[in-house]
Amino acid sequence: MPMTAVDLESRLRTAFPDAEIEITDLAGDGDHYKARIVSTAFAGLPRVRQHQLVNKALADVLGGALHALALETAAPAG
């Protein structure tokens, strides 16, 4: 069963409570998303490590309920 954008955002907000999160359903099927996450948790980390943190937060659903996730991560400017 696909994951809704609301469920995905909820999981990400739990993992990154201070984050600015934007979810885009790329295919309209609830199975392919893009997530833009801006969080202080990413400050000073290389992009690979940022993505690893997101993947860890979603490990139980990646490849299952969540088939594909494109990530754009960043620390807040300033």
PyMOL Python script that loads the backbone (N, CA, C, O; Angstrom):
from pymol import cmd

cmd.read_pdbstr("""\
ATOM      1  N   MET A   1       0.840  -1.179   0.000  1.00  0.00           N
ATOM      2  CA  MET A   1       0.000   0.000   0.000  1.00  0.00           C
ATOM      3  C   MET A   1       0.891   1.250   0.000  1.00  0.00           C
ATOM      4  O   MET A   1       1.790   1.369   0.832  1.00  0.00           O
ATOM      5  N   PRO A   2       0.648   2.164  -0.913  1.00  0.00           N
ATOM      6  CA  PRO A   2       1.474   3.370  -0.991  1.00  0.00           C
ATOM      7  C   PRO A   2       1.365   4.225   0.268  1.00  0.00           C
ATOM      8  O   PRO A   2       0.412   4.110   1.039  1.00  0.00           O
ATOM      9  N   MET A   3       2.343   5.067   0.452  1.00  0.00           N
ATOM     10  CA  MET A   3       2.377   5.998   1.575  1.00  0.00           C
ATOM     11  C   MET A   3       1.835   7.346   1.117  1.00  0.00           C
ATOM     12  O   MET A   3       2.184   7.818   0.035  1.00  0.00           O
ATOM     13  N   THR A   4       1.000   7.958   1.918  1.00  0.00           N
ATOM     14  CA  THR A   4       0.487   9.277   1.552  1.00  0.00           C
ATOM     15  C   THR A   4       1.538  10.349   1.839  1.00  0.00           C
ATOM     16  O   THR A   4       2.444  10.155   2.648  1.00  0.00           O
ATOM     17  N   ALA A   5       1.394  11.474   1.160  1.00  0.00           N
ATOM     18  CA  ALA A   5       2.296  12.596   1.395  1.00  0.00           C
ATOM     19  C   ALA A   5       2.180  13.079   2.842  1.00  0.00           C
ATOM     20  O   ALA A   5       3.170  13.506   3.435  1.00  0.00           O
ATOM     21  N   VAL A   6       0.983  13.014   3.404  1.00  0.00           N
ATOM     22  CA  VAL A   6       0.769  13.424   4.798  1.00  0.00           C
ATOM     23  C   VAL A   6       1.538  12.505   5.741  1.00  0.00           C
ATOM     24  O   VAL A   6       2.167  12.977   6.688  1.00  0.00           O
ATOM     25  N   ASP A   7       1.494  11.197   5.492  1.00  0.00           N
ATOM     26  CA  ASP A   7       2.229  10.245   6.329  1.00  0.00           C
ATOM     27  C   ASP A   7       3.738  10.458   6.206  1.00  0.00           C
ATOM     28  O   ASP A   7       4.459  10.413   7.203  1.00  0.00           O
ATOM     29  N   LEU A   8       4.203  10.685   4.998  1.00  0.00           N
ATOM     30  CA  LEU A   8       5.630  10.923   4.779  1.00  0.00           C
ATOM     31  C   LEU A   8       6.071  12.179   5.516  1.00  0.00           C
ATOM     32  O   LEU A   8       7.089  12.168   6.207  1.00  0.00           O
ATOM     33  N   GLU A   9       5.317  13.253   5.374  1.00  0.00           N
ATOM     34  CA  GLU A   9       5.670  14.494   6.052  1.00  0.00           C
ATOM     35  C   GLU A   9       5.643  14.312   7.568  1.00  0.00           C
ATOM     36  O   GLU A   9       6.504  14.844   8.268  1.00  0.00           O
ATOM     37  N   SER A  10       4.678  13.575   8.074  1.00  0.00           N
ATOM     38  CA  SER A  10       4.588  13.324   9.512  1.00  0.00           C
ATOM     39  C   SER A  10       5.823  12.596  10.032  1.00  0.00           C
ATOM     40  O   SER A  10       6.362  12.951  11.080  1.00  0.00           O
ATOM     41  N   ARG A  11       6.263  11.595   9.311  1.00  0.00           N
ATOM     42  CA  ARG A  11       7.468  10.854   9.708  1.00  0.00           C
ATOM     43  C   ARG A  11       8.693  11.759   9.696  1.00  0.00           C
ATOM     44  O   ARG A  11       9.529  11.700  10.598  1.00  0.00           O
ATOM     45  N   LEU A  12       8.791  12.589   8.675  1.00  0.00           N
ATOM     46  CA  LEU A  12       9.935  13.494   8.574  1.00  0.00           C
ATOM     47  C   LEU A  12       9.898  14.558   9.677  1.00  0.00           C
ATOM     48  O   LEU A  12      10.943  14.935  10.206  1.00  0.00           O
ATOM     49  N   ARG A  13       8.712  15.037  10.022  1.00  0.00           N
ATOM     50  CA  ARG A  13       8.586  16.024  11.103  1.00  0.00           C
ATOM     51  C   ARG A  13       8.962  15.419  12.456  1.00  0.00           C
ATOM     52  O   ARG A  13       9.509  16.107  13.318  1.00  0.00           O
ATOM     53  N   THR A  14       8.671  14.150  12.636  1.00  0.00           N
ATOM     54  CA  THR A  14       9.067  13.468  13.866  1.00  0.00           C
ATOM     55  C   THR A  14      10.587  13.387  13.956  1.00  0.00           C
ATOM     56  O   THR A  14      11.164  13.616  15.019  1.00  0.00           O
ATOM     57  N   ALA A  15      11.226  13.063  12.849  1.00  0.00           N
ATOM     58  CA  ALA A  15      12.685  12.926  12.820  1.00  0.00           C
ATOM     59  C   ALA A  15      13.398  14.276  12.839  1.00  0.00           C
ATOM     60  O   ALA A  15      14.487  14.399  13.401  1.00  0.00           O
ATOM     61  N   PHE A  16      12.784  15.283  12.227  1.00  0.00           N
ATOM     62  CA  PHE A  16      13.405  16.609  12.096  1.00  0.00           C
ATOM     63  C   PHE A  16      12.377  17.675  12.505  1.00  0.00           C
ATOM     64  O   PHE A  16      11.824  18.367  11.650  1.00  0.00           O
ATOM     65  N   PRO A  17      12.126  17.803  13.814  1.00  0.00           N
ATOM     66  CA  PRO A  17      11.034  18.666  14.292  1.00  0.00           C
ATOM     67  C   PRO A  17      11.149  20.141  13.908  1.00  0.00           C
ATOM     68  O   PRO A  17      10.135  20.829  13.795  1.00  0.00           O
ATOM     69  N   ASP A  18      12.360  20.629  13.708  1.00  0.00           N
ATOM     70  CA  ASP A  18      12.533  22.044  13.379  1.00  0.00           C
ATOM     71  C   ASP A  18      12.507  22.317  11.880  1.00  0.00           C
ATOM     72  O   ASP A  18      12.652  23.462  11.452  1.00  0.00           O
ATOM     73  N   ALA A  19      12.326  21.287  11.096  1.00  0.00           N
ATOM     74  CA  ALA A  19      12.527  21.383   9.644  1.00  0.00           C
ATOM     75  C   ALA A  19      11.426  22.115   8.903  1.00  0.00           C
ATOM     76  O   ALA A  19      10.260  22.126   9.297  1.00  0.00           O
ATOM     77  N   GLU A  20      11.855  22.727   7.809  1.00  0.00           N
ATOM     78  CA  GLU A  20      10.948  23.211   6.777  1.00  0.00           C
ATOM     79  C   GLU A  20      10.874  22.064   5.775  1.00  0.00           C
ATOM     80  O   GLU A  20      11.894  21.672   5.207  1.00  0.00           O
ATOM     81  N   ILE A  21       9.690  21.528   5.555  1.00  0.00           N
ATOM     82  CA  ILE A  21       9.537  20.338   4.711  1.00  0.00           C
ATOM     83  C   ILE A  21       8.533  20.618   3.602  1.00  0.00           C
ATOM     84  O   ILE A  21       7.458  21.172   3.836  1.00  0.00           O
ATOM     85  N   GLU A  22       8.906  20.222   2.396  1.00  0.00           N
ATOM     86  CA  GLU A  22       8.017  20.340   1.240  1.00  0.00           C
ATOM     87  C   GLU A  22       8.012  18.990   0.528  1.00  0.00           C
ATOM     88  O   GLU A  22       9.062  18.496   0.118  1.00  0.00           O
ATOM     89  N   ILE A  23       6.837  18.402   0.383  1.00  0.00           N
ATOM     90  CA  ILE A  23       6.688  17.096  -0.264  1.00  0.00           C
ATOM     91  C   ILE A  23       6.002  17.289  -1.609  1.00  0.00           C
ATOM     92  O   ILE A  23       4.995  17.991  -1.708  1.00  0.00           O
ATOM     93  N   THR A  24       6.551  16.663  -2.638  1.00  0.00           N
ATOM     94  CA  THR A  24       5.954  16.689  -3.976  1.00  0.00           C
ATOM     95  C   THR A  24       5.748  15.258  -4.438  1.00  0.00           C
ATOM     96  O   THR A  24       6.682  14.457  -4.425  1.00  0.00           O
ATOM     97  N   ASP A  25       4.521  14.931  -4.847  1.00  0.00           N
ATOM     98  CA  ASP A  25       4.221  13.615  -5.411  1.00  0.00           C
ATOM     99  C   ASP A  25       4.609  13.676  -6.886  1.00  0.00           C
ATOM    100  O   ASP A  25       3.938  14.335  -7.681  1.00  0.00           O
ATOM    101  N   LEU A  26       5.683  12.996  -7.248  1.00  0.00           N
ATOM    102  CA  LEU A  26       6.247  13.108  -8.595  1.00  0.00           C
ATOM    103  C   LEU A  26       5.437  12.414  -9.677  1.00  0.00           C
ATOM    104  O   LEU A  26       5.438  12.851 -10.827  1.00  0.00           O
ATOM    105  N   ALA A  27       4.742  11.332  -9.320  1.00  0.00           N
ATOM    106  CA  ALA A  27       4.042  10.559 -10.341  1.00  0.00           C
ATOM    107  C   ALA A  27       2.533  10.516 -10.129  1.00  0.00           C
ATOM    108  O   ALA A  27       1.809   9.947 -10.945  1.00  0.00           O
ATOM    109  N   GLY A  28       2.055  11.110  -9.044  1.00  0.00           N
ATOM    110  CA  GLY A  28       0.624  11.092  -8.770  1.00  0.00           C
ATOM    111  C   GLY A  28       0.121   9.749  -8.287  1.00  0.00           C
ATOM    112  O   GLY A  28      -1.085   9.506  -8.263  1.00  0.00           O
ATOM    113  N   ASP A  29       1.051   8.860  -7.898  1.00  0.00           N
ATOM    114  CA  ASP A  29       0.659   7.512  -7.507  1.00  0.00           C
ATOM    115  C   ASP A  29       0.891   7.208  -6.027  1.00  0.00           C
ATOM    116  O   ASP A  29       0.660   6.084  -5.582  1.00  0.00           O
ATOM    117  N   GLY A  30       1.350   8.214  -5.256  1.00  0.00           N
ATOM    118  CA  GLY A  30       1.614   7.997  -3.845  1.00  0.00           C
ATOM    119  C   GLY A  30       2.781   7.066  -3.598  1.00  0.00           C
ATOM    120  O   GLY A  30       2.915   6.505  -2.511  1.00  0.00           O
ATOM    121  N   ASP A  31       3.618   6.901  -4.591  1.00  0.00           N
ATOM    122  CA  ASP A  31       4.717   5.943  -4.497  1.00  0.00           C
ATOM    123  C   ASP A  31       6.073   6.556  -4.843  1.00  0.00           C
ATOM    124  O   ASP A  31       7.116   5.973  -4.548  1.00  0.00           O
ATOM    125  N   HIS A  32       6.054   7.727  -5.464  1.00  0.00           N
ATOM    126  CA  HIS A  32       7.276   8.400  -5.904  1.00  0.00           C
ATOM    127  C   HIS A  32       7.217   9.856  -5.456  1.00  0.00           C
ATOM    128  O   HIS A  32       6.407  10.637  -5.956  1.00  0.00           O
ATOM    129  N   TYR A  33       8.073  10.209  -4.520  1.00  0.00           N
ATOM    130  CA  TYR A  33       8.033  11.543  -3.942  1.00  0.00           C
ATOM    131  C   TYR A  33       9.376  12.251  -4.054  1.00  0.00           C
ATOM    132  O   TYR A  33      10.426  11.636  -4.235  1.00  0.00           O
ATOM    133  N   LYS A  34       9.294  13.568  -3.937  1.00  0.00           N
ATOM    134  CA  LYS A  34      10.473  14.400  -3.734  1.00  0.00           C
ATOM    135  C   LYS A  34      10.248  15.102  -2.403  1.00  0.00           C
ATOM    136  O   LYS A  34       9.170  15.641  -2.153  1.00  0.00           O
ATOM    137  N   ALA A  35      11.259  15.095  -1.555  1.00  0.00           N
ATOM    138  CA  ALA A  35      11.177  15.796  -0.281  1.00  0.00           C
ATOM    139  C   ALA A  35      12.284  16.840  -0.215  1.00  0.00           C
ATOM    140  O   ALA A  35      13.457  16.538  -0.432  1.00  0.00           O
ATOM    141  N   ARG A  36      11.893  18.058   0.085  1.00  0.00           N
ATOM    142  CA  ARG A  36      12.846  19.146   0.327  1.00  0.00           C
ATOM    143  C   ARG A  36      12.813  19.388   1.824  1.00  0.00           C
ATOM    144  O   ARG A  36      11.769  19.744   2.372  1.00  0.00           O
ATOM    145  N   ILE A  37      13.950  19.198   2.497  1.00  0.00           N
ATOM    146  CA  ILE A  37      14.025  19.292   3.948  1.00  0.00           C
ATOM    147  C   ILE A  37      15.152  20.244   4.316  1.00  0.00           C
ATOM    148  O   ILE A  37      16.308  20.030   3.949  1.00  0.00           O
ATOM    149  N   VAL A  38      14.808  21.290   5.040  1.00  0.00           N
ATOM    150  CA  VAL A  38      15.802  22.238   5.543  1.00  0.00           C
ATOM    151  C   VAL A  38      15.750  22.145   7.061  1.00  0.00           C
ATOM    152  O   VAL A  38      14.737  22.476   7.678  1.00  0.00           O
ATOM    153  N   SER A  39      16.857  21.689   7.664  1.00  0.00           N
ATOM    154  CA  SER A  39      16.882  21.453   9.102  1.00  0.00           C
ATOM    155  C   SER A  39      18.239  21.794   9.692  1.00  0.00           C
ATOM    156  O   SER A  39      19.270  21.637   9.039  1.00  0.00           O
ATOM    157  N   THR A  40      18.229  22.260  10.930  1.00  0.00           N
ATOM    158  CA  THR A  40      19.486  22.515  11.634  1.00  0.00           C
ATOM    159  C   THR A  40      20.247  21.218  11.875  1.00  0.00           C
ATOM    160  O   THR A  40      21.454  21.250  12.114  1.00  0.00           O
ATOM    161  N   ALA A  41      19.560  20.073  11.816  1.00  0.00           N
ATOM    162  CA  ALA A  41      20.226  18.774  11.988  1.00  0.00           C
ATOM    163  C   ALA A  41      21.270  18.527  10.905  1.00  0.00           C
ATOM    164  O   ALA A  41      22.161  17.695  11.077  1.00  0.00           O
ATOM    165  N   PHE A  42      21.161  19.247   9.791  1.00  0.00           N
ATOM    166  CA  PHE A  42      22.079  19.048   8.677  1.00  0.00           C
ATOM    167  C   PHE A  42      23.269  20.007   8.691  1.00  0.00           C
ATOM    168  O   PHE A  42      24.152  19.914   7.837  1.00  0.00           O
ATOM    169  N   ALA A  43      23.294  20.915   9.647  1.00  0.00           N
ATOM    170  CA  ALA A  43      24.356  21.921   9.705  1.00  0.00           C
ATOM    171  C   ALA A  43      25.733  21.269   9.800  1.00  0.00           C
ATOM    172  O   ALA A  43      25.980  20.424  10.661  1.00  0.00           O
ATOM    173  N   GLY A  44      26.614  21.677   8.903  1.00  0.00           N
ATOM    174  CA  GLY A  44      27.991  21.188   8.911  1.00  0.00           C
ATOM    175  C   GLY A  44      28.184  19.788   8.357  1.00  0.00           C
ATOM    176  O   GLY A  44      29.303  19.275   8.355  1.00  0.00           O
ATOM    177  N   LEU A  45      27.118  19.166   7.889  1.00  0.00           N
ATOM    178  CA  LEU A  45      27.220  17.797   7.361  1.00  0.00           C
ATOM    179  C   LEU A  45      27.267  17.805   5.838  1.00  0.00           C
ATOM    180  O   LEU A  45      26.593  18.608   5.194  1.00  0.00           O
ATOM    181  N   PRO A  46      28.068  16.905   5.266  1.00  0.00           N
ATOM    182  CA  PRO A  46      28.041  16.779   3.801  1.00  0.00           C
ATOM    183  C   PRO A  46      26.685  16.219   3.358  1.00  0.00           C
ATOM    184  O   PRO A  46      25.982  15.568   4.131  1.00  0.00           O
ATOM    185  N   ARG A  47      26.345  16.484   2.122  1.00  0.00           N
ATOM    186  CA  ARG A  47      25.035  16.062   1.594  1.00  0.00           C
ATOM    187  C   ARG A  47      24.796  14.561   1.756  1.00  0.00           C
ATOM    188  O   ARG A  47      23.680  14.144   2.065  1.00  0.00           O
ATOM    189  N   VAL A  48      25.828  13.752   1.553  1.00  0.00           N
ATOM    190  CA  VAL A  48      25.665  12.294   1.698  1.00  0.00           C
ATOM    191  C   VAL A  48      25.207  11.956   3.114  1.00  0.00           C
ATOM    192  O   VAL A  48      24.306  11.136   3.294  1.00  0.00           O
ATOM    193  N   ARG A  49      25.809  12.571   4.104  1.00  0.00           N
ATOM    194  CA  ARG A  49      25.434  12.308   5.502  1.00  0.00           C
ATOM    195  C   ARG A  49      24.016  12.813   5.783  1.00  0.00           C
ATOM    196  O   ARG A  49      23.266  12.170   6.518  1.00  0.00           O
ATOM    197  N   GLN A  50      23.648  13.949   5.207  1.00  0.00           N
ATOM    198  CA  GLN A  50      22.285  14.475   5.360  1.00  0.00           C
ATOM    199  C   GLN A  50      21.270  13.455   4.841  1.00  0.00           C
ATOM    200  O   GLN A  50      20.265  13.178   5.495  1.00  0.00           O
ATOM    201  N   HIS A  51      21.543  12.909   3.676  1.00  0.00           N
ATOM    202  CA  HIS A  51      20.636  11.942   3.064  1.00  0.00           C
ATOM    203  C   HIS A  51      20.600  10.646   3.880  1.00  0.00           C
ATOM    204  O   HIS A  51      19.552  10.009   3.984  1.00  0.00           O
ATOM    205  N   GLN A  52      21.727  10.260   4.452  1.00  0.00           N
ATOM    206  CA  GLN A  52      21.749   9.076   5.305  1.00  0.00           C
ATOM    207  C   GLN A  52      20.844   9.254   6.514  1.00  0.00           C
ATOM    208  O   GLN A  52      20.168   8.311   6.924  1.00  0.00           O
ATOM    209  N   LEU A  53      20.822  10.450   7.089  1.00  0.00           N
ATOM    210  CA  LEU A  53      19.943  10.705   8.229  1.00  0.00           C
ATOM    211  C   LEU A  53      18.471  10.567   7.845  1.00  0.00           C
ATOM    212  O   LEU A  53      17.672  10.013   8.600  1.00  0.00           O
ATOM    213  N   VAL A  54      18.126  11.071   6.672  1.00  0.00           N
ATOM    214  CA  VAL A  54      16.744  10.949   6.193  1.00  0.00           C
ATOM    215  C   VAL A  54      16.420   9.480   5.924  1.00  0.00           C
ATOM    216  O   VAL A  54      15.364   8.995   6.329  1.00  0.00           O
ATOM    217  N   ASN A  55      17.310   8.779   5.252  1.00  0.00           N
ATOM    218  CA  ASN A  55      17.078   7.364   4.956  1.00  0.00           C
ATOM    219  C   ASN A  55      16.924   6.547   6.233  1.00  0.00           C
ATOM    220  O   ASN A  55      16.107   5.628   6.287  1.00  0.00           O
ATOM    221  N   LYS A  56      17.698   6.872   7.254  1.00  0.00           N
ATOM    222  CA  LYS A  56      17.587   6.168   8.531  1.00  0.00           C
ATOM    223  C   LYS A  56      16.210   6.396   9.152  1.00  0.00           C
ATOM    224  O   LYS A  56      15.612   5.471   9.702  1.00  0.00           O
ATOM    225  N   ALA A  57      15.714   7.620   9.063  1.00  0.00           N
ATOM    226  CA  ALA A  57      14.402   7.944   9.630  1.00  0.00           C
ATOM    227  C   ALA A  57      13.272   7.216   8.907  1.00  0.00           C
ATOM    228  O   ALA A  57      12.201   7.003   9.474  1.00  0.00           O
ATOM    229  N   LEU A  58      13.515   6.836   7.656  1.00  0.00           N
ATOM    230  CA  LEU A  58      12.479   6.180   6.845  1.00  0.00           C
ATOM    231  C   LEU A  58      12.811   4.721   6.517  1.00  0.00           C
ATOM    232  O   LEU A  58      12.166   4.120   5.658  1.00  0.00           O
ATOM    233  N   ALA A  59      13.795   4.157   7.185  1.00  0.00           N
ATOM    234  CA  ALA A  59      14.313   2.833   6.844  1.00  0.00           C
ATOM    235  C   ALA A  59      13.239   1.750   6.776  1.00  0.00           C
ATOM    236  O   ALA A  59      13.313   0.860   5.929  1.00  0.00           O
ATOM    237  N   ASP A  60      12.254   1.816   7.649  1.00  0.00           N
ATOM    238  CA  ASP A  60      11.243   0.759   7.685  1.00  0.00           C
ATOM    239  C   ASP A  60      10.240   0.824   6.536  1.00  0.00           C
ATOM    240  O   ASP A  60       9.496  -0.133   6.320  1.00  0.00           O
ATOM    241  N   VAL A  61      10.205   1.932   5.796  1.00  0.00           N
ATOM    242  CA  VAL A  61       9.252   2.041   4.686  1.00  0.00           C
ATOM    243  C   VAL A  61       9.912   2.179   3.316  1.00  0.00           C
ATOM    244  O   VAL A  61       9.253   1.989   2.294  1.00  0.00           O
ATOM    245  N   LEU A  62      11.208   2.508   3.282  1.00  0.00           N
ATOM    246  CA  LEU A  62      11.900   2.633   1.994  1.00  0.00           C
ATOM    247  C   LEU A  62      11.934   1.289   1.278  1.00  0.00           C
ATOM    248  O   LEU A  62      12.279   0.264   1.867  1.00  0.00           O
ATOM    249  N   GLY A  63      11.573   1.310   0.012  1.00  0.00           N
ATOM    250  CA  GLY A  63      11.559   0.078  -0.771  1.00  0.00           C
ATOM    251  C   GLY A  63      10.286  -0.729  -0.584  1.00  0.00           C
ATOM    252  O   GLY A  63      10.087  -1.741  -1.255  1.00  0.00           O
ATOM    253  N   GLY A  64       9.428  -0.291   0.321  1.00  0.00           N
ATOM    254  CA  GLY A  64       8.151  -0.951   0.560  1.00  0.00           C
ATOM    255  C   GLY A  64       7.028   0.018   0.245  1.00  0.00           C
ATOM    256  O   GLY A  64       6.701   0.262  -0.916  1.00  0.00           O
ATOM    257  N   ALA A  65       6.436   0.572   1.314  1.00  0.00           N
ATOM    258  CA  ALA A  65       5.358   1.550   1.142  1.00  0.00           C
ATOM    259  C   ALA A  65       5.845   2.795   0.411  1.00  0.00           C
ATOM    260  O   ALA A  65       5.073   3.476  -0.264  1.00  0.00           O
ATOM    261  N   LEU A  66       7.118   3.079   0.555  1.00  0.00           N
ATOM    262  CA  LEU A  66       7.724   4.222  -0.125  1.00  0.00           C
ATOM    263  C   LEU A  66       8.724   3.687  -1.141  1.00  0.00           C
ATOM    264  O   LEU A  66       9.834   3.289  -0.788  1.00  0.00           O
ATOM    265  N   HIS A  67       8.317   3.682  -2.404  1.00  0.00           N
ATOM    266  CA  HIS A  67       9.130   3.055  -3.449  1.00  0.00           C
ATOM    267  C   HIS A  67      10.318   3.923  -3.862  1.00  0.00           C
ATOM    268  O   HIS A  67      11.433   3.424  -4.020  1.00  0.00           O
ATOM    269  N   ALA A  68      10.074   5.223  -4.035  1.00  0.00           N
ATOM    270  CA  ALA A  68      11.142   6.104  -4.518  1.00  0.00           C
ATOM    271  C   ALA A  68      11.035   7.460  -3.846  1.00  0.00           C
ATOM    272  O   ALA A  68       9.947   8.018  -3.701  1.00  0.00           O
ATOM    273  N   LEU A  69      12.189   7.980  -3.438  1.00  0.00           N
ATOM    274  CA  LEU A  69      12.232   9.276  -2.775  1.00  0.00           C
ATOM    275  C   LEU A  69      13.450  10.051  -3.253  1.00  0.00           C
ATOM    276  O   LEU A  69      14.589   9.650  -3.008  1.00  0.00           O
ATOM    277  N   ALA A  70      13.203  11.165  -3.936  1.00  0.00           N
ATOM    278  CA  ALA A  70      14.265  12.081  -4.331  1.00  0.00           C
ATOM    279  C   ALA A  70      14.426  13.071  -3.179  1.00  0.00           C
ATOM    280  O   ALA A  70      13.439  13.592  -2.658  1.00  0.00           O
ATOM    281  N   LEU A  71      15.657  13.322  -2.790  1.00  0.00           N
ATOM    282  CA  LEU A  71      15.900  14.205  -1.653  1.00  0.00           C
ATOM    283  C   LEU A  71      16.630  15.472  -2.039  1.00  0.00           C
ATOM    284  O   LEU A  71      17.540  15.465  -2.867  1.00  0.00           O
ATOM    285  N   GLU A  72      16.209  16.559  -1.418  1.00  0.00           N
ATOM    286  CA  GLU A  72      16.927  17.829  -1.467  1.00  0.00           C
ATOM    287  C   GLU A  72      17.024  18.265  -0.009  1.00  0.00           C
ATOM    288  O   GLU A  72      16.013  18.591   0.615  1.00  0.00           O
ATOM    289  N   THR A  73      18.233  18.270   0.530  1.00  0.00           N
ATOM    290  CA  THR A  73      18.419  18.611   1.930  1.00  0.00           C
ATOM    291  C   THR A  73      19.378  19.783   2.066  1.00  0.00           C
ATOM    292  O   THR A  73      20.238  20.006   1.214  1.00  0.00           O
ATOM    293  N   ALA A  74      19.214  20.529   3.158  1.00  0.00           N
ATOM    294  CA  ALA A  74      20.096  21.660   3.423  1.00  0.00           C
ATOM    295  C   ALA A  74      19.922  22.098   4.867  1.00  0.00           C
ATOM    296  O   ALA A  74      18.907  21.817   5.504  1.00  0.00           O
ATOM    297  N   ALA A  75      20.930  22.788   5.364  1.00  0.00           N
ATOM    298  CA  ALA A  75      20.833  23.469   6.652  1.00  0.00           C
ATOM    299  C   ALA A  75      20.284  24.868   6.367  1.00  0.00           C
ATOM    300  O   ALA A  75      20.469  25.394   5.270  1.00  0.00           O
ATOM    301  N   PRO A  76      19.620  25.463   7.337  1.00  0.00           N
ATOM    302  CA  PRO A  76      19.113  26.823   7.140  1.00  0.00           C
ATOM    303  C   PRO A  76      20.270  27.786   6.863  1.00  0.00           C
ATOM    304  O   PRO A  76      21.360  27.643   7.418  1.00  0.00           O
ATOM    305  N   ALA A  77      20.019  28.748   6.010  1.00  0.00           N
ATOM    306  CA  ALA A  77      21.034  29.766   5.698  1.00  0.00           C
ATOM    307  C   ALA A  77      21.204  30.694   6.892  1.00  0.00           C
ATOM    308  O   ALA A  77      20.258  30.997   7.618  1.00  0.00           O
ATOM    309  N   GLY A  78      22.436  31.130   7.065  1.00  0.00           N
ATOM    310  CA  GLY A  78      22.688  32.137   8.072  1.00  0.00           C
ATOM    311  C   GLY A  78      23.104  31.567   9.330  1.00  0.00           C
ATOM    312  O   GLY A  78      23.355  32.299  10.287  1.00  0.00           O
TER     313      GLY A  78
END
""", "prot")
cmd.dss("prot")
cmd.show_as("cartoon", "prot")
cmd.util.cbc("prot")
cmd.orient("prot")
